Amino acid sequence: MSIVYDRTKTVVRRHVAPGEAVPLHPEAVAFAGHYDFDVDVLAAYRPQGKGRVERQVGIVRDHVLAGRAFSSIKELNAAFAAWVPLRRAKVHGTHGEVIGHRAVRDHMALRPLPATPYVVTQRHLRHVGKDCLVAFDANLYSVPARKVRPRRLVEIRATKSQVSLHSTVPGSAGQTLLAVHPRAVGRGARIVDETHWDGLPTGAGRRVTTGDDALSSPRRSQPPKAEAGPLQALLNRAAAANIEVGRRPLSVYDELTGTRPFTAPTKEAR
């Protein structure tokens, strides 16, 4: 009903003081909920709470590997399989029972596994673009245009071989899956299912012109005539572009303001 874990980062998000509630990693909680068991976190600085699980590594090394050489993995596995019955016939030093008998009772206490295994994936939240494409790991993946809106958040669940996109809000049937694509290799790829674009604007109702239409139209073939008026007449005159800007000397402004113009001091004044 429960499994004891050490304070590893895959189970514990951060260390807390003794007596406080331990914050668990969301992925570890989801894994425990899928297989229906409780997570029991080992107390800090108390290695004996795990039992002698790490001792089995030394036992296998001393009884199977020490002083022997193997030419292949198959030969190593055969040596280990021949040693297992000898080990299971011995009495365990901790619980004082025959290891094989205790193993049978432990296996009978186990419950059957769920019908579907727990899938370990990378999980990310991304926004949907106007073209119904979602960016992940420098690649683009399509989602159905009729099921999502632009700028809506979707959840990406990526494994080594495929990428599945899920809605953050379940639909009317309680389903969240939007699309499943093979995971792209490299960067800059576009993984698109063309049926996902059903419902996007096609541009059919937008008024467009082509080169042929422009040539065949009498209104487009001739440049527009400029409207006559005083401004147009002024611009058409050649002299209007060569009007000289009037200039005044600074002494005119000095007379108007009653100030004397600035002169550099002479050598004697210095």
C-alpha positions, 0 to 999 in steps of 0.5 A: 500500500506504500513505498518508502522513498529517499529524499530524491529530487524526483519525489521531493521538491524541496527539503523542509524542517522535521515535522513539516509536510514534505512537498512532493513532486507532481509527477511522483504524485501522479505515478503513485495515483496511477498505481494506487499506492502512497508515497512514504518519504524517509526522514532526514538523516535516518538511512536505516529507515529504508532497510538493507536494500543497498546491501544486496548490491554487495552480496551479488558482487561478492557471490557472483562477480568476485574472482570470475571473468565473463566473456559475454552478457549471456554467460553473466546472466546464466551465472546469476540465474544459477546463484538465485536458487541458492540465495533464496534457500537461505535465511534472511538476517533481518526478518529471520525467514527463508528468503524464498518463502517470504518472497512467495508471501510478498508476491501474493500480497501484491495487487494486479497492475492497471490495464494501461501503464503509466506513460512518462512524458515531458509536459509543457504549456504552449499557446496556439498560433493563428495558423493552428500550429504549436511550437515545441522544441524548435518545431511546429505541430498542428491542432484541429482548428475547430477545437481550439482558438488562437492564443489558447493554452494547450498541454504538450506531452512528449515522449522520445517517439511522439508528441500528443497535444491536450486541451487544458479543459476537458470536452463534453465527453471528458476527453482532452486529447487534440492531436498525436504526431510523431516527434520531429527529428532536428529543428525547424520541421512542420508536422501538420495534419491538413485536416486540422486546417478545416475551419480556417479562413481560406481567403475566398471571400477576400477581393483580390486582383491579378495582373491580367485583370489590371491590364484588361480594366480600362480604369486601371490601364490609364494613370489617374488625372490630377485634379486642376486647382491653384495648388496643382498649378503652383506645383506645375510651374518650374519657377515655384521649385527655385524660389530663393529663401530670403535671408537677413543679417543679424544686425537687423535683429540687434536693431529690433531688440536694442542689443549690440552684436557679439564681438570677440574680445581684442588682444588688448582687452584680454 
